[in-house]
Amino acid sequence: MAMLSQAASLVHLDFSPRHRQPRALQVLLAAVASIACSLAADALLVVIGEAIFPGTKGYVHFRFSDYSKLTVIGVIIACAAWPVVTRLTSQPRWLFLRLAVLVTLFLWLPDLYILYRGQPARAVAVLMVMHLAIALVTYNLLVRVAPVRPARHNAHRRPATPPGGL
C-alpha cells in the first residue's frame, strides 16, 4: 500500500484539487477547436509529406476518410480525459502533459508495426508526425481554452485580525 501511495505521489495523483473544474462549455469549445485544428494539421502534414516525399502520394493512410475517423475519436477521448484529470490532481496541467506524451508514444506502436510489416518508412514517419501534431494541438487547446479556475474563497469567513489587534 505504501508503494502505491508513493507512486501516486510521484505523479501528483492526490485527489485534492486546489482549483475549480473547467467549465463544460469551455471544454466543448476546446473539443470542437481541437477536432477542427487537428484535422487541418493532418491535412497540411499530408500535403507537406507528399511534397517532400513524392513516393508517398496516394498512400492509403493519407486519405481523409482513413485518418479523420481515428483523429476525431482520439481527440474526443483526450477531451473527455481532461476534466477527469482535473479532478484527480492538484497539478492537472503537469499530469495531463505527461499523459499526452505517454499516449502519443503508445499511439506510435501501430505506426511502428505497419513499418515493420513493410509500409514505406517515409509515409509512416508522416503518420507519426500527425500523431504528434494532434497531441500538441489538443493539449494546448484544452489547457488554454478550458483551464482550471482558481478555487473560490469562502465569502463568509471572518476577516483576519489586523496586525496589532483591535
N, CA, C and O of each residue as an XYZ file, in Angstrom:
664
protein
N       0.827     -1.188      0.000
C       0.000      0.000      0.000
C       0.871      1.250      0.000
O       0.543      2.234     -0.664
N       1.976      1.219      0.739
C       2.875      2.370      0.801
C       3.498      2.636     -0.565
O       3.697      3.789     -0.948
N       3.805      1.568     -1.298
C       4.394      1.722     -2.621
C       3.400      2.365     -3.586
O       3.780      3.207     -4.399
N       2.138      1.975     -3.499
C       1.098      2.564     -4.331
C       0.905      4.042     -4.001
O       0.724      4.870     -4.893
N       0.946      4.354     -2.724
C       0.822      5.745     -2.285
C       1.999      6.576     -2.775
O       1.828      7.726     -3.180
N       3.179      6.001     -2.740
C       4.367      6.712     -3.204
C       4.300      6.940     -4.720
O       4.661      8.012     -5.207
N       3.842      5.938     -5.453
C       3.703      6.087     -6.906
C       2.683      7.174     -7.238
O       2.914      7.986     -8.134
N       1.564      7.194     -6.527
C       0.550      8.233     -6.743
C       1.115      9.605     -6.435
O       0.807     10.576     -7.127
N       1.927      9.693     -5.417
C       2.547     10.961     -5.049
C       3.507     11.444     -6.129
O       3.577     12.640     -6.413
N       4.242     10.521     -6.727
C       5.196     10.885     -7.783
C       4.517     11.530     -8.984
O       5.087     12.420     -9.616
N       3.315     11.094     -9.298
C       2.599     11.640    -10.456
C       1.543     12.652    -10.040
O       0.689     13.029    -10.842
N       1.599     13.089     -8.792
C       0.679     14.111     -8.262
C      -0.778     13.663     -8.318
O      -1.676     14.485     -8.495
N      -1.007     12.382     -8.171
C      -2.362     11.843     -8.131
C      -2.820     11.912     -6.679
O      -2.791     10.917     -5.953
N      -3.243     13.109     -6.269
C      -3.509     13.357     -4.853
C      -4.999     13.502     -4.530
O      -5.362     13.643     -3.362
N      -5.845     13.471     -5.524
C      -7.296     13.563     -5.338
C      -7.709     14.779     -4.513
O      -8.754     14.772     -3.863
N      -6.885     15.817     -4.546
C      -7.219     17.022     -3.787
C      -6.944     18.270     -4.621
O      -6.020     19.033     -4.338
N      -7.759     18.462     -5.648
C      -7.529     19.647     -6.469
C      -7.673     20.925     -5.656
O      -8.531     21.028     -4.779
N      -6.842     21.870     -5.954
C      -6.885     23.179     -5.304
C      -7.460     24.211     -6.266
O      -7.098     25.387     -6.231
N      -8.345     23.757     -7.108
C      -8.900     24.596     -8.155
C     -10.319     24.135     -8.459
O     -10.752     23.077     -8.001
N     -11.030     24.934     -9.228
C     -12.357     24.555     -9.707
C     -12.205     23.949    -11.094
O     -11.246     24.226    -11.814
N     -13.162     23.129    -11.443
C     -13.117     22.420    -12.716
C     -13.289     23.390    -13.889
O     -13.846     24.476    -13.729
N     -12.804     22.989    -15.067
C     -13.064     23.804    -16.249
C     -14.568     23.829    -16.525
O     -15.277     22.871    -16.215
N     -15.036     24.893    -17.092
C     -16.454     24.982    -17.444
C     -16.747     24.031    -18.606
O     -15.939     23.879    -19.521
N     -17.912     23.401    -18.549
C     -18.298     22.428    -19.577
C     -18.319     23.063    -20.963
O     -17.875     22.450    -21.934
N     -18.827     24.274    -21.059
C     -18.888     24.942    -22.361
C     -17.478     25.177    -22.909
O     -17.249     25.056    -24.112
N     -16.547     25.510    -22.036
C     -15.171     25.712    -22.480
C     -14.540     24.398    -22.947
O     -13.785     24.380    -23.919
N     -14.846     23.316    -22.263
C     -14.338     22.007    -22.690
C     -14.925     21.648    -24.054
O     -14.218     21.144    -24.927
N     -16.210     21.908    -24.231
C     -16.848     21.638    -25.519
C     -16.221     22.484    -26.628
O     -15.941     21.974    -27.713
N     -16.002     23.761    -26.363
C     -15.369     24.631    -27.362
C     -13.957     24.151    -27.673
O     -13.547     24.138    -28.833
N     -13.213     23.758    -26.644
C     -11.862     23.239    -26.852
C     -11.901     21.954    -27.673
O     -11.028     21.720    -28.509
N     -12.909     21.124    -27.434
C     -13.036     19.866    -28.184
C     -13.307     20.146    -29.659
O     -12.680     19.551    -30.534
N     -14.238     21.048    -29.928
C     -14.567     21.380    -31.321
C     -13.344     21.985    -32.012
O     -13.016     21.621    -33.141
N     -12.681     22.903    -31.330
C     -11.486     23.531    -31.900
C     -10.373     22.499    -32.094
O      -9.658     22.540    -33.095
N     -10.225     21.583    -31.149
C      -9.192     20.549    -31.256
C      -9.449     19.633    -32.443
O      -8.522     19.272    -33.168
N     -10.699     19.260    -32.639
C     -11.028     18.404    -33.785
C     -10.725     19.143    -35.083
O     -10.056     18.605    -35.966
N     -11.217     20.378    -35.200
C     -11.015     21.147    -36.429
C      -9.530     21.391    -36.697
O      -9.055     21.182    -37.813
N      -8.805     21.831    -35.680
C      -7.385     22.137    -35.867
C      -6.552     20.880    -36.097
O      -5.591     20.907    -36.866
N      -6.912     19.781    -35.437
C      -6.178     18.528    -35.643
C      -6.387     17.998    -37.058
O      -5.445     17.529    -37.697
N      -7.620     18.074    -37.543
C      -7.878     17.627    -38.917
C      -7.166     18.525    -39.917
O      -6.653     18.043    -40.927
N      -7.131     19.823    -39.646
C      -6.406     20.746    -40.528
C      -4.907     20.444    -40.501
O      -4.246     20.448    -41.539
N      -4.380     20.184    -39.306
C      -2.958     19.845    -39.186
C      -2.658     18.547    -39.932
O      -1.654     18.451    -40.637
N      -3.524     17.554    -39.777
C      -3.349     16.291    -40.503
C      -3.304     16.530    -42.010
O      -2.405     16.045    -42.697
N      -4.277     17.280    -42.516
C      -4.358     17.535    -43.953
C      -3.111     18.272    -44.446
O      -2.565     17.957    -45.503
N      -2.672     19.258    -43.662
C      -1.475     20.009    -44.030
C      -0.244     19.112    -44.025
O       0.596     19.202    -44.919
N      -0.139     18.261    -43.033
C       1.010     17.352    -42.962
C       1.008     16.345    -44.106
O       2.074     15.961    -44.588
N      -0.166     15.913    -44.547
C      -0.238     15.021    -45.701
C       0.268     15.753    -46.946
O       1.050     15.200    -47.720
N      -0.174     16.985    -47.136
C       0.269     17.776    -48.296
C       1.790     17.971    -48.239
O       2.486     17.787    -49.238
N       2.289     18.343    -47.066
C       3.731     18.544    -46.913
C       4.483     17.234    -47.120
O       5.498     17.195    -47.815
N       3.978     16.162    -46.511
C       4.631     14.860    -46.648
C       4.687     14.395    -48.088
O       5.713     13.884    -48.537
N       3.598     14.566    -48.816
C       3.586     14.157    -50.226
C       4.480     15.049    -51.079
O       5.029     14.592    -52.081
N       4.635     16.319    -50.693
C       5.526     17.221    -51.436
C       6.993     16.874    -51.179
O       7.812     16.872    -52.098
N       7.314     16.579    -49.914
C       8.701     16.251    -49.572
C       9.064     14.849    -50.049
O      10.176     14.604    -50.517
N       8.104     13.934    -49.922
C       8.318     12.532    -50.316
C       7.308     12.165    -51.404
O       6.283     11.557    -51.095
N       7.566     12.514    -52.668
C       6.591     12.265    -53.742
C       6.152     10.805    -53.863
O       5.057     10.519    -54.348
N       7.000      9.896    -53.426
C       6.649      8.485    -53.487
C       5.498      8.102    -52.563
O       4.943      7.010    -52.688
N       5.137      8.984    -51.642
C       4.039      8.689    -50.706
C       2.695      9.179    -51.232
O       1.664      8.930    -50.607
N       2.688      9.865    -52.363
C       1.438     10.400    -52.919
C       0.451      9.258    -53.137
O       0.780      8.247    -53.757
N      -0.754      9.433    -52.623
C      -1.781      8.413    -52.761
C      -1.701      7.297    -51.724
O      -2.448      6.322    -51.810
N      -0.806      7.427    -50.743
C      -0.674      6.412    -49.696
C      -2.022      6.233    -48.994
O      -2.677      7.215    -48.648
N      -2.425      5.012    -48.789
C      -3.757      4.680    -48.291
C      -4.103      5.393    -46.983
O      -5.236      5.844    -46.814
N      -3.163      5.500    -46.070
C      -3.448      6.124    -44.774
C      -3.442      7.649    -44.842
O      -3.701      8.314    -43.839
N      -3.150      8.205    -46.015
C      -3.196      9.657    -46.196
C      -4.565     10.117    -46.707
O      -4.778     11.309    -46.926
N      -5.473      9.190    -46.892
C      -6.830      9.583    -47.312
C      -7.563     10.168    -46.111
O      -7.490      9.643    -45.000
N      -8.273     11.269    -46.361
C      -9.010     11.935    -45.292
C      -9.938     10.957    -44.577
O     -10.031     10.973    -43.350
N     -10.616     10.116    -45.332
C     -11.550      9.151    -44.728
C     -10.831      8.158    -43.828
O     -11.434      7.603    -42.909
N      -9.571      7.933    -44.079
C      -8.802      6.985    -43.269
C      -8.365      7.600    -41.944
O      -8.573      7.009    -40.885
N      -7.757      8.790    -42.002
C      -7.217      9.363    -40.767
C      -8.222     10.186    -39.978
O      -8.049     10.369    -38.773
N      -9.263     10.684    -40.625
C     -10.184     11.587    -39.922
C     -10.967     10.882    -38.813
O     -11.148     11.445    -37.733
N     -11.430      9.665    -39.067
C     -12.189      8.940    -38.040
C     -11.352      8.722    -36.785
O     -11.809      8.964    -35.668
N     -10.133      8.266    -36.984
C      -9.266      7.996    -35.842
C      -8.862      9.281    -35.130
O      -8.733      9.298    -33.906
N      -8.664     10.337    -35.874
C      -8.331     11.626    -35.262
C      -9.471     12.113    -34.384
O      -9.252     12.516    -33.241
N     -10.681     12.077    -34.911
C     -11.842     12.550    -34.145
C     -12.028     11.710    -32.880
O     -12.262     12.258    -31.803
N     -11.927     10.409    -33.002
C     -12.078      9.531    -31.828
C     -11.006      9.841    -30.786
O     -11.317      9.962    -29.601
N      -9.766      9.970    -31.206
C      -8.677     10.253    -30.274
C      -8.831     11.597    -29.584
O      -8.585     11.714    -28.384
N      -9.233     12.602    -30.332
C      -9.409     13.933    -29.741
C     -10.568     13.916    -28.746
O     -10.467     14.520    -27.678
N     -11.647     13.247    -29.073
C     -12.782     13.169    -28.141
C     -12.364     12.479    -26.844
O     -12.747     12.915    -25.758
N     -11.594     11.420    -26.950
C     -11.119     10.729    -25.744
C     -10.241     11.657    -24.910
O     -10.389     11.718    -23.689
N      -9.334     12.377    -25.556
C      -8.468     13.311    -24.821
C      -9.288     14.412    -24.161
O      -9.013     14.802    -23.026
N     -10.286     14.909    -24.868
C     -11.113     15.988    -24.313
C     -11.970     15.491    -23.154
O     -12.259     16.253    -22.231
N     -12.371     14.250    -23.187
C     -13.107     13.674    -22.060
C     -12.171     13.420    -20.880
O     -12.594     13.474    -19.725
N     -10.913     13.146    -21.169
C      -9.946     12.871    -20.100
C      -9.550     14.132    -19.328
O      -9.241     14.052    -18.139
N      -9.556     15.278    -19.977
C      -9.102     16.498    -19.315
C      -9.904     16.815    -18.048
O      -9.288     17.031    -17.004
N     -11.236     16.854    -18.078
C     -11.965     17.123    -16.833
C     -11.733     16.051    -15.763
O     -11.743     16.354    -14.570
N     -11.527     14.817    -16.181
C     -11.245     13.749    -15.221
C      -9.905     14.017    -14.528
O      -9.802     13.927    -13.305
N      -8.890     14.344    -15.317
C      -7.572     14.621    -14.747
C      -7.647     15.799    -13.780
O      -6.996     15.786    -12.735
N      -8.431     16.809    -14.120
C      -8.518     17.983    -13.237
C      -9.145     17.648    -11.889
O      -8.953     18.382    -10.920
N      -9.888     16.553    -11.815
C     -10.489     16.130    -10.546
C      -9.544     15.268     -9.718
O      -9.709     15.151     -8.504
N      -8.568     14.673    -10.366
C      -7.706     13.702     -9.695
C      -6.422     14.283     -9.118
O      -5.727     13.623     -8.345
N      -6.111     15.508     -9.492
C      -4.812     16.032     -9.103
C      -4.863     17.525     -8.811
O      -5.722     18.250     -9.312
N      -3.938     17.952     -8.003
C      -3.806     19.379     -7.734
C      -2.929     20.050     -8.796
O      -2.801     21.274     -8.814
N      -2.329     19.253     -9.672
C      -1.481     19.774    -10.748
C      -1.908     19.172    -12.085
O      -1.172     18.377    -12.669
N      -3.090     19.545    -12.570
C      -3.632     18.890    -13.754
C      -2.822     19.101    -15.036
O      -2.686     18.170    -15.830
N      -2.287     20.294    -15.253
C      -1.507     20.505    -16.483
C      -0.252     19.641    -16.474
O       0.118     19.076    -17.503
N       0.398     19.537    -15.333
C       1.600     18.727    -15.205
C       1.288     17.271    -15.559
O       1.994     16.656    -16.359
N       0.230     16.725    -14.960
C      -0.129     15.326    -15.199
C      -0.646     15.112    -16.619
O      -0.292     14.125    -17.263
N      -1.476     16.022    -17.108
C      -2.068     15.860    -18.442
C      -0.987     15.896    -19.528
O      -1.079     15.163    -20.512
N       0.024     16.733    -19.360
C       1.120     16.780    -20.328
C       1.832     15.435    -20.382
O       2.124     14.925    -21.463
N       2.109     14.869    -19.227
C       2.804     13.583    -19.202
C       1.931     12.455    -19.754
O       2.430     11.538    -20.406
N       0.640     12.531    -19.490
C      -0.267     11.545    -20.080
C      -0.321     11.692    -21.593
O      -0.370     10.695    -22.312
N      -0.313     12.923    -22.078
C      -0.324     13.157    -23.532
C       0.925     12.580    -24.184
O       0.854     11.999    -25.267
N       2.067     12.739    -23.525
C       3.309     12.164    -24.055
C       3.216     10.640    -24.079
O       3.562     10.010    -25.078
N       2.752     10.050    -22.982
C       2.627      8.586    -22.927
C       1.655      8.057    -23.975
O       1.937      7.058    -24.637
N       0.526      8.715    -24.125
C      -0.469      8.273    -25.112
C       0.097      8.393    -26.523
O      -0.112      7.511    -27.356
N       0.815      9.483    -26.789
C       1.412      9.651    -28.120
C       2.412      8.532    -28.396
O       2.418      7.953    -29.483
N       3.246      8.233    -27.421
C       4.191      7.126    -27.601
C       3.459      5.806    -27.831
O       3.873      4.992    -28.657
N       2.378      5.604    -27.099
C       1.583      4.387    -27.268
C       0.964      4.334    -28.673
O       0.914      3.275    -29.299
N       0.497      5.486    -29.155
C      -0.134      5.524    -30.482
C       0.876      5.382    -31.617
O       0.489      5.146    -32.761
N       2.147      5.520    -31.317
C       3.166      5.259    -32.323
C       3.396      3.765    -32.514
O       3.978      3.363    -33.521
N       2.956      2.936    -31.575
C       3.172      1.487    -31.706
C       2.537      0.914    -32.966
O       3.197      0.152    -33.673
N       1.269      1.249    -33.284
C       0.730      0.736    -34.554
C       1.498      1.253    -35.769
O       1.643      0.540    -36.762
N       1.989      2.490    -35.693
C       2.795      3.018    -36.802
C       4.065      2.189    -36.966
O       4.445      1.832    -38.081
N       4.712      1.889    -35.850
C       5.921      1.075    -35.911
C       5.613     -0.340    -36.403
O       6.424     -0.962    -37.089
N       4.431     -0.834    -36.042
C       4.036     -2.171    -36.507
C       3.852     -2.192    -38.022
O       4.320     -3.112    -38.692
N       3.164     -1.173    -38.566
C       2.973     -1.188    -40.024
C       4.299     -0.934    -40.744
O       4.484     -1.385    -41.875
N       5.208     -0.227    -40.107
C       6.553     -0.069    -40.668
C       7.246     -1.428    -40.712
O       7.846     -1.802    -41.720
N       7.153     -2.151    -39.614
C       7.736     -3.494    -39.527
C       7.125     -4.428    -40.587
O       7.814     -5.288    -41.136
N       5.839     -4.248    -40.864
C       5.142     -5.090    -41.843
C       5.418     -4.679    -43.290
O       4.891     -5.286    -44.221
N       6.255     -3.636    -43.478
C       6.684     -3.307    -44.832
C       6.113     -2.028    -45.428
O       6.326     -1.750    -46.608
N       5.390     -1.248    -44.631
C       4.876      0.026    -45.152
C       6.052      0.982    -45.371
O       7.082      0.861    -44.707
N       5.902      1.925    -46.296
C       7.012      2.854    -46.596
C       7.400      3.700    -45.372
O       6.547      4.302    -44.720
N       8.686      3.729    -45.083
C       9.188      4.434    -43.899
C       8.835      5.911    -43.926
O       8.486      6.477    -42.890
N       8.916      6.541    -45.077
C       8.619      7.975    -45.152
C       7.148      8.246    -44.868
O       6.811      9.229    -44.208
N       6.286      7.392    -45.355
C       4.850      7.558    -45.100
C       4.549      7.336    -43.615
O       3.755      8.070    -43.026
N       5.166      6.350    -43.026
C       4.965      6.068    -41.601
C       5.501      7.233    -40.764
O       4.905      7.588    -39.747
N       6.607      7.822    -41.181
C       7.157      8.980    -40.460
C       6.147     10.127    -40.467
O       5.982     10.816    -39.460
N       5.478     10.332    -41.587
C       4.450     11.382    -41.662
C       3.300     11.049    -40.714
O       2.792     11.935    -40.026
N       2.887      9.792    -40.670
C       1.819      9.394    -39.744
C       2.222      9.667    -38.295
O       1.401     10.108    -37.490
N       3.469      9.409    -37.971
C       3.943      9.640    -36.601
C       3.948     11.141    -36.279
O       3.614     11.541    -35.164
N       4.322     11.952    -37.245
C       4.281     13.403    -37.045
C       2.831     13.861    -36.897
O       2.547     14.776    -36.124
N       1.922     13.239    -37.623
C       0.499     13.571    -37.485
C       0.028     13.295    -36.057
O      -0.685     14.112    -35.474
N       0.416     12.158    -35.494
C       0.044     11.850    -34.110
C       0.591     12.911    -33.151
O      -0.105     13.355    -32.239
N       1.821     13.301    -33.366
C       2.434     14.309    -32.512
C       1.696     15.651    -32.642
O       1.447     16.323    -31.641
N       1.353     16.030    -33.858
C       0.641     17.292    -34.082
C      -0.720     17.288    -33.386
O      -1.109     18.281    -32.771
N      -1.428     16.187    -33.482
C      -2.739     16.080    -32.824
C      -2.582     16.248    -31.316
O      -3.378     16.941    -30.683
N      -1.570     15.625    -30.744
C      -1.335     15.745    -29.299
C      -1.017     17.184    -28.914
O      -1.550     17.694    -27.929
N      -0.162     17.835    -29.674
C       0.205     19.222    -29.370
C      -0.997     20.158    -29.473
O      -1.220     20.999    -28.602
N      -1.755     20.003    -30.534
C      -2.939     20.849    -30.741
C      -3.944     20.631    -29.616
O      -4.417     21.590    -29.007
N      -4.265     19.389    -29.344
C      -5.308     19.073    -28.373
C      -4.897     19.477    -26.962
O      -5.689     20.082    -26.239
N      -3.678     19.154    -26.565
C      -3.218     19.541    -25.229
C      -3.314     21.058    -25.058
O      -3.898     21.545    -24.090
N      -2.747     21.787    -25.989
C      -2.695     23.242    -25.850
C      -4.074     23.883    -25.869
O      -4.327     24.815    -25.105
N      -4.961     23.411    -26.714
C      -6.301     23.987    -26.725
C      -7.057     23.664    -25.440
O      -7.751     24.528    -24.904
N      -6.937     22.460    -24.948
C      -7.642     22.108    -23.715
C      -7.177     22.929    -22.524
O      -7.999     23.490    -21.799
N      -5.881     23.004    -22.316
C      -5.401     23.690    -21.116
C      -5.534     25.206    -21.214
O      -5.506     25.894    -20.194
N      -5.680     25.737    -22.437
C      -5.811     27.178    -22.595
C      -7.259     27.640    -22.762
O      -7.652     28.669    -22.213
N      -8.043     26.889    -23.512
C      -9.447     27.271    -23.732
C     -10.323     26.802    -22.568
O     -11.305     27.462    -22.229
N      -9.976     25.680    -21.961
C     -10.753     25.131    -20.843
C      -9.858     24.954    -19.620
O      -9.692     23.837    -19.131
N      -9.285     26.041    -19.127
C      -8.361     25.898    -17.990
C      -9.103     25.632    -16.695
O     -10.297     25.900    -16.569
N      -8.359     25.094    -15.732
C      -8.917     25.020    -14.390
C      -9.018     26.448    -13.889
O      -8.280     27.332    -14.325
N      -9.939     26.656    -12.972
C     -10.166     28.002    -12.446
C      -9.706     28.057    -11.003
O      -9.700     27.041    -10.308
N      -9.316     29.252    -10.548
C      -8.890     29.365     -9.152
C      -9.996     28.920     -8.201
O     -11.184     29.063     -8.490
N      -9.585     28.389     -7.083
C     -10.553     27.957     -6.080
C     -11.311     29.167     -5.546
O     -10.773     30.271     -5.448
N     -12.552     28.932     -5.211
C     -13.351     30.001     -4.600
C     -12.870     30.221     -3.184
O     -12.523     29.279     -2.472
N     -12.856     31.465     -2.795
C     -12.567     31.769     -1.398
C     -13.894     31.879     -0.691
O     -14.853     32.433     -1.227
N     -13.945     31.362      0.487
C     -15.186     31.373      1.241
C     -15.549     32.812      1.595
O     -14.839     33.467      2.358
N     -16.639     33.295      1.047
C     -17.060     34.681      1.251
C     -17.553     34.918      2.670
O     -17.628     36.067      3.107
N     -17.888     33.865      3.395
C     -18.459     34.021      4.733
C     -17.420     33.896      5.839
O     -17.768     33.920      7.020
N     -16.161     33.764      5.473
C     -15.129     33.661      6.501
C     -14.955     35.000      7.201
O     -15.123     36.067      6.609
N     -14.620     34.909      8.455
C     -14.350     36.138      9.210
C     -13.014     36.695      8.771
O     -12.070     35.931      8.568
N     -12.906     37.996      8.618
C     -11.621     38.573      8.257
C     -10.588     38.358      9.351
O     -10.922     38.303     10.535
N      -9.354     38.239      8.949
C      -8.272     38.046      9.911
C      -8.115     39.307     10.745
O      -8.381     40.416     10.281
N      -7.686     39.121     11.968
C      -7.451     40.262     12.844
C      -6.248     41.033     12.306
O      -5.205     40.438     12.035
N      -6.382     42.342     12.151
C      -5.253     43.107     11.621
C      -4.074     43.069     12.591
O      -4.268     42.835     13.784
N      -2.862     43.293     12.101
C      -1.687     43.293     12.983
C      -1.867     44.324     14.103
O      -2.326     45.442     13.868
N      -1.514     43.945     15.265
C      -1.626     44.835     16.404
C      -2.973     44.694     17.131
O      -3.200     45.339     18.154
N      -3.854     43.853     16.600
C      -5.144     43.611     17.238
C      -6.123     44.764     17.061
O      -5.868     45.706     16.310
N      -7.252     44.671     17.769
C      -8.298     45.699     17.674
C      -8.308     46.602     18.847
O      -9.129     47.517     18.916
